[in-house]
Amino acid sequence: MTNNIKLKHKLMITYVMVVMIPVLIVGMAITAYFRSQAMDRAIAQTTNNVEKVKTRTATMLRVPADISDAFMLDKRLGTIASTRYSSVLELTRAYLSYTDFREYVRRYREISGIRFYYDNPTLINNLELIPADSNIKSTSWYEKAMSSKNSGWLYIHDQQEIPVNRLSLIRQISFEGIPKSGVLMVTMNQEELNRMLRQEPFETLIADEQGYIVASKNPSLVGKTLESLDFGVDLRKQHKGTLKMNVKGEPSYVVVDTLTPESSMNGLKFISVFATKPIVEDANRVSYVGLVIILLVLLIALFFVYIVSLLTTNRMLRLSRHLNRLALGDLNVVSNIDGNDEIGQLSRQFNYMVGSINRLMEQVVEKTEQNNALELAQREIKLKMMASQINPHFLFNALESIRMNAILKGDKEIANVVRMLGKLMRKNLEVGREHTPLKEEMEMVRSYLEIQKFRYEDRLKYTLTVQDEVAGIRVPPLIIQPLVENAVVHGVEDKEDGVDVDVRIWNEAGLVHVLVRDNGMGMTPERLAEVTETITGPEEPERNRIGLRNVHQRLVLSYGEEHGLNISSVSGVGTEITFTIPMKNEDN
């Protein structure tokens, strides 16, 4: 329904219904709004403060956690705790020799003590190394520590010989080669915890999972339980969030957050409480003043909204008419809407767009024709260049005559070599074909290698391996022979003991992989970079023979850049050239 209303009318109706009517009818609801905003800011500030306290607490807790990690690897502690002492003198010497607990306490103000409980009746309680008797083992914190490999954070309130009554890290400690485990207790410094909370504007406290208060802005609350504070709700079961409740008969907000340190089996709960009355009083005064100002602004704004909506919609209607003409195919339309605002900018961009469309249409047509003609010309030139490299028919006829003469005279070896050479020349004469079966290409490679083997004898060895499933794949002619020729020429002529040439062709993941490897002299990194630049760089007029560049360019033209030649070489070791051809292509 609203889509049928003009824009200027939409603006006016929206302003009246969404702004003016709610303000005039609701009126005093603004007071509640300001109160809500003030409360939200107070809650946000308290939440932010709790988050800061949580961050600082996490930093403090990292100290005992790191200390416990260090004791996990302390073999001396394991030895002292597990040794069965035959006399008090021997035990005293062992205690005196181990000062790590006291060193950590002196070094870090965040902790007040370290204890290690171990099941060894020969130990004596020196408040550091303590024998784990039946009373200790029956405590909830000891059982909790022994039931998990993770550390735990609890307020230890058991009535021991010297009570702890502080937030402590408990952790099961196992030593390599010692079957029994002990429990490490790192006690936090209560004064440091309380000092961190004293600067908070509202009542803030920290409790463990049992509900014991481990730190508070009011130190007298430490050691008490959350139940004893009589909040009217079980805060132990409350997760992160904000609660509204009566605390000591006054409406208040309680912000709750939790912290579970890394690799811990339990966490801590952070609670901050603030009364709403002082905050609401300030918000009420602000809301009354704001209501008067808003009413005046609404009346003034109504007039300006009407004027601006009228001017804006008129100009947009003119631009819309221009767009309609362009959509109907009128590429000569010109928008003459003035102004430097967004609509004026749209008008100028519209004119620029129309001009760009005209120019791009002309360029696209021209470029398409040029690219098509260029691609066809390049393919034709490349194939003609190959065919023109080895073209004279008389060579084949002459070779046939020589071969027949050699057979008549009984020289079969020469006749076979001449036959191979003739076969090679015949294939070259047929190079004008666009593609040839891979098996014929390999016959040409074999003929070439047999001729070269006749020439170099034992200095040349070769291996040809072709999977049967790829033998029928059609490939550009003379695509492998130049690579083999390169391996032979630079191998046999440059290496005194000759060269081994290995040609392998196989199918893998839908691609025909071609590998030509030799164990010739190889290339230095500089020479390899020069060769790579030669085959991939701009073409030079003098490079018009069949070679690596010719092969690379034809592969790129036929199958794409990713199917070009890849050359790797190590000086004194050899050279390896590879390329791929799609198993399924339009020529198969």
ROPAZA-518757 format. One record per residue (C-alpha): residue in three letters; z negated, x negated, y negated. Coordinates in steps of 0.001 Angstrom, whole numbers, plus 500000, padded with zeros to 6 digits. Layout:
REM residues N
alaZXY/...
END
This chain:
REM residues 588
met500000500000500000/thr499063497269497525/asn502400495516498161/asn504120498320496235/ile502065497769493059/lys503333495446490353/leu501569492145489881/lys500178492868486407/his498699496128487657/lys497222494330490665/leu495543491836488350/met494026494548486186/ile492884496717489098/thr491452493713490931/tyr489548492571487863/val488073496030487213/met487158496744490834/val485974493298491883/val484320492126488649/met483548494813486113/ile482535497764488274/pro480196495753490563/val478543494123487546/leu478100497377485634/ile476867499390488633/val474737496812490364/gly473360495287487180/met470039494011488222/ala471461492739491474/ile472242489570489546/thr468536488886489481/ala468486488875493253/tyr471552486654493195/phe469870484046491018/arg466768484286493140/ser468883483726496209/gln470579480767494593/ala467264479272493591/met465929479796497082/asp469067478303498586/arg468721475242496381/ala465078474908497375/ile465965475306501019/ala468846472854500643/gln466588470358498892/thr463924470749501561/thr466520470487504315/asn467906467357502680/asn464406465903502367/val463730466654506027/glu467015464993506914/lys465983461899504933/val462599461851506656/lys464358462192509986/thr466632459264509135/arg463723457058508075/thr461791458065511175/ala464765457217513381/thr464863453798511733/met461153453281512435/leu461503454447516032/arg464314451995516609/val461792449130516353/pro459668450105519401/ala462845451097521243/asp464307447630520709/ile460999446060521728/ser460994448052524969/asp464575446909525646/ala463427443311525244/phe460580443766527737/met463001445196530306/leu464388441661530624/asp461059439815530317/lys460595438171533715/arg457327436520532561/leu455758439928531990/gly456825441029535459/thr455367437882537013/ile452013438154535196/ala451638441877535909/ser452549441695539609/thr450625438528540551/arg447541439055542703/tyr444825436981541027/ser442152435389543132/ser439719434703540275/val438918435801536748/leu439667432284535530/glu443187432457536876/leu443686435898535290/thr442275434702531949/arg444672431775531876/ala447573434089532552/tyr446478436457529761/leu446069433585527305/ser449507432192528118/tyr451260435497527357/thr451199436277523612/asp454406438342523241/phe452515441618522686/arg450471440189519825/glu453528438464518324/tyr455457441741518152/val452490443540516553/arg452174440838513888/arg455914440793513266/tyr456547444539512875/arg454385446736510661/glu455863449868512257/ile453764449375515408/ser450026449007515881/gly449766447981519528/ile451536447396522849/arg450119448197526277/phe451531447717529764/tyr450113449721532698/tyr450768448296536169/asp449475449127539643/asn447615445860540299/pro443844446133540984/thr443334442425540212/leu444212443031536537/ile441505443539533915/asn441953445860530944/asn442364443634527881/leu444006446491525893/glu447380444881526567/leu447743444503530344/ile445917447417531958/pro445597448222535691/ala447008451668536505/asp444135453284538391/ser444061456846539692/asn442893458245536340/ile445805456638534521/lys448306457738537135/ser447130461351536874/thr447821461582533146/ser450820463653532076/trp452338460874529982/tyr452209458368532874/glu453797460835535286/lys456451461686532696/ala457293458008532178/met457514457275535914/ser459780460284536496/ser462635458987534307/lys464385455783533349/asn464613456949529727/ser461935456424527109/gly459661459189525855/trp457860459873522549/leu454453461519522857/tyr451151461779521016/ile448700460132523461/his445390461991523210/asp443801461076526563/gln440187459921526416/gln440623456378527647/glu438204453495527201/ile439758452935523794/pro441733456095522894/val445228455782521455/asn445541459021519437/arg448898458008517984/leu452594458651518497/ser453689456235521210/leu456805455237523084/ile456339455350526843/arg458883453849529192/gln459113452885532828/ile459730449129533158/ser461268447678536308/phe461692443984537017/glu464325442346539169/gly462951441367542571/ile459665443268542066/pro459404446572543957/lys456836448268541717/ser457414449611538209/gly455023449749535312/val454725451845532157/leu455122450267528720/met453394451982525787/val454318450958522221/thr451996452658519722/met453291453529516241/asn451380452589513062/gln449822455868511887/glu449484454701508283/glu453201453862508076/leu454145457295509410/asn451846459112506961/arg452971456959504007/met456568458016504669/leu455578461699504234/arg453304461353501180/gln456224461294498739/glu457590464657499945/pro457239467544497403/phe456268470108500065/glu453936470048503035/thr455810468100505729/leu454731467133509218/ile456107465706512462/ala455183467035515917/asp456002465986519474/glu457291468276522237/gln453705469132523288/gly453003470543519828/tyr450710467713518682/ile451093466694515035/val451851462967515031/ala452271462498511257/ser451652464626508163/lys451585464529504375/asn448014465748504886/pro446514463070507214/ser443742465438508312/leu446295467436510326/val447219464482512561/gly446102465151516140/lys445965468915515735/thr448397471269517424/leu450987473548515807/glu449173476539517285/ser446037475698515329/leu447956475940512018/asp448443479692512596/phe452024480012511317/gly452376483275513200/val455181481935515388/asp455417479308518123/leu457209476491516294/arg457504474482519508/lys460226476876520660/gln462056476905517320/his465209474862517010/lys466881473529513890/gly466954476127511102/thr465066477896508320/leu462404480571508938/lys460925483047506477/met457268483911507142/asn453828484310505608/val451770481141505565/lys448138481572504500/gly448988485018503128/glu451857483827500882/pro455611484351501456/ser456995480983502439/tyr459956479260504024/val459646476870506944/val462463474350507517/val462613473039511094/asp464683470104512346/thr464645467963515479/leu465304464333516332/thr466042462969519785/pro466254459156519622/glu468959457433521612/ser468263457145525365/ser465128459285525062/met463966462035527412/asn462426464079524587/gly462417464304520823/leu460324465061517754/lys460188468138515546/phe460147467957511718/ile458579470860509795/ser458469471393506032/val456740474409504387/phe457068475675500791/ala455919478888499029/thr458551481108497357/lys456531482468494426/pro456891479549491956/ile460600479292492701/val461258483054492268/glu459525483212488862/asp461884480650487384/ala464877482359488967/asn463975485739487417/arg464003484343483888/val467318482653484451/ser468881485806485931/tyr468027488026482938/val469625485639480491/gly472614485240482781/leu473137488997483022/val473495489395479227/ile475931486510479000/ile478024487792481897/leu478405491250480325/leu479741489765477095/val482100487468478949/leu483429490341481065/leu484509492347478038/ile486246489404476422/ala487843488357479683/leu489209491859480279/phe491308491635477136/phe492678488186477981/val493442489162481560/tyr495581492006480331/ile497567489816477906/val498062486953480375/ser499056489247483240/leu501665490952481075/leu503273487689479958/thr503124486076483391/thr504657488923485329/asn507564489268482908/arg508546485622483309/met508105485725487082/leu510402488753487289/arg513113486799485476/leu512733483870487881/ser512824486275490829/arg516189487637489666/his517599484089489577/leu516351483462493122/asn518020486653494317/arg521348485505492904/leu520967482144494660/ala520118483861497939/leu523340485873497648/gly525339482634497456/asp525783482182493695/leu525463478385493338/asn526346478514489631/val523193480406488610/val521118478789485825/ser517523479682484911/asn516721479577481176/ile512981480380481284/asp511250478170478717/gly507701476806478578/asn505788473844479976/asp503474475802482271/glu503940476219486027/ile506539478964485658/gly508535476848483206/gln508331473921485648/leu509500476199488455/ser512452477229486328/arg513489473619485730/gln512930472740489383/phe515060475746490314/asn517955474412488228/tyr517510470939489742/met517422472446493249/val520685474330492680/gly522368471140491484/ser520967469178494437/ile522214471791496899/asn525733471507495482/arg525683467701495631/leu524164467602499108/met526712470018500497/glu529523467791499236/gln527807464636500545/val527059466155503964/val530675467181504473/glu531931463790503332/lys529380461781505342/thr529976463815508490/glu533707463167508342/gln533163459460507628/asn530600459003510419/asn532749460770513001/ala535780458717512057/leu533754455485511997/glu532151456080515397/leu535492456874517022/ala537071453833515403/gln534235451534516534/arg534439452675520146/glu538214452330520189/ile538118448889518552/lys535442447580520950/leu537404448636524014/lys540682447319522612/met539000444006521754/met537879443656525345/ala541251444520526742/ser542914442043524395/gln540732439168525567/ile542403438723528969/asn545679440647528845/pro548826438708529998/his550228440219533216/phe552224437142534071/leu548995435290534975/phe548357437736537804/asn551942437492539054/ala551830433701538937/leu548542433629540837/glu550016435884543538/ser552897433450543978/ile550524430491544229/arg548353432343546772/met551329433210548999/asn552572429622548839/ala549083428339549824/ile549010430738552816/leu552453429577553974/lys551274425975553824/gly548060426795555721/asp545550426125552929/lys543357429203553412/glu540519428051551157/ile542796427691548145/ala544506430953549034/asn541105432732549123/val540082431307545756/val543412432302544250/arg542973435795545732/met539543436047544103/leu540980434850540800/gly543810437343541080/lys541344440109541816/leu539359439037538768/met542499439103536627/arg543455442535537959/lys540111443946536931/asn540543442438533485/leu543920444107533170/glu542217447448533917/val539529446950531269/gly541062449647529125/arg539334452222531299/glu536336453672529536/his533953453313532528/thr534106451851536001/pro531934452337539130/leu529085449851539375/lys530228448684542816/glu533643447648541354/glu531895445839538525/met529826443937541122/glu532990443092543124/met534327441501539953/val531036439567539534/arg531217438418543175/ser534848437253542703/tyr533848435300539611/leu530916433644541407/glu533067432751544449/ile535609431046542161/gln532850429134540395/lys531273428213543761/phe534635426767544853/arg534540424675541704/tyr530884423581541757/glu530270423762545520/asp526539423312546363/arg525536423091542694/leu525898426864542439/lys523963429378544533/tyr523800433094543905/thr522231436300545204/leu523522439827544549/thr521184442745545326/val522294446321544579/gln520558449502545733/asp522929451873547517/glu521883454852545380/val523139453198542164/ala526453451860543511/gly528390454905542301/ile526994454881538744/arg529764454455536186/val529216451727533603/pro531275450169530815/pro533637447500532302/leu532834443793531931/ile529185444608531227/ile527559442288533830/gln530164439515534370/pro529637437959530878/leu525910437675531589/val526603435947534923/glu529149433680533253/asn526580432714530643/ala524063431847533399/val526609429721535321/val528025427855532317/his524679426969530788/gly523110426297534195/val525578424211536175/glu526939422227533246/asp523541421506531680/lys521512420904534853/glu522256418024537188/asp521131419710540419/gly522917422986539698/val521607426492539292/asp520562429581541293/val521846432864539874/asp520062436064540906/val521550439487540078/arg519490442567540924/ile520253446227540256/trp517879449066541173/asn516806452561540172/glu513338453141538739/ala512055456253536939/gly515531457618536285/leu516880454359534864/val519272451843536404/his517710448412535810/val520044445387535691/leu518553441875535871/val520437438551535648/arg518186435535536162/asp518917431804536452/asn516818428697536828/gly518856426639534375/met517665424643531410/gly516386427676529546/met515979427841525780/thr513404426754523249/pro511746429526521198/glu513866428535518212/arg517105428721520205/leu516049432029521779/ala515394433481518300/glu518821432238517162/val520565433854520160/thr518683437119519640/glu519698437156515987/thr523303436454516983/ile523615439441519324/thr521754441923517102/gly522686440722513595/pro525801441447511529/glu529083440702513280/glu530991437572512185/pro534800437377512351/glu534901434276514545/arg532770435873517273/asn535532437896518940/arg535211436749522567/ile533539438571525434/gly529932437421525274/leu526334438467524904/arg526883440117521519/asn529843442126522843/val527809443356525827/his524800444241523642/gln526860446174521108/arg528711448163523789/leu525423449088525486/val523970450248522161/leu527079452252521302/ser527208453869524736/tyr523536454580525473/gly521418453898522379/glu519355451093520864/glu516659451174523593/his519256450233526267/gly520432446971524632/leu519967443469526035/asn516493441966526413/ile516489438166526702/ser513527436028527737/ser513712432292528345/val511441429313528886/ser512745425828528193/gly513097423875531455/val512399426982533582/gly515309429357533128/thr516588432496531434/glu516313436198532289/ile518489438959530786/thr517814442632531473/phe519091446005530321/thr518923449611531486/ile521380452484531902/pro520409456151532290/met520732457195535949/lys522185460533534836/asn524758460279532070/glu527881462102531081/asp530143459625532871/asn528488459926536305/
END
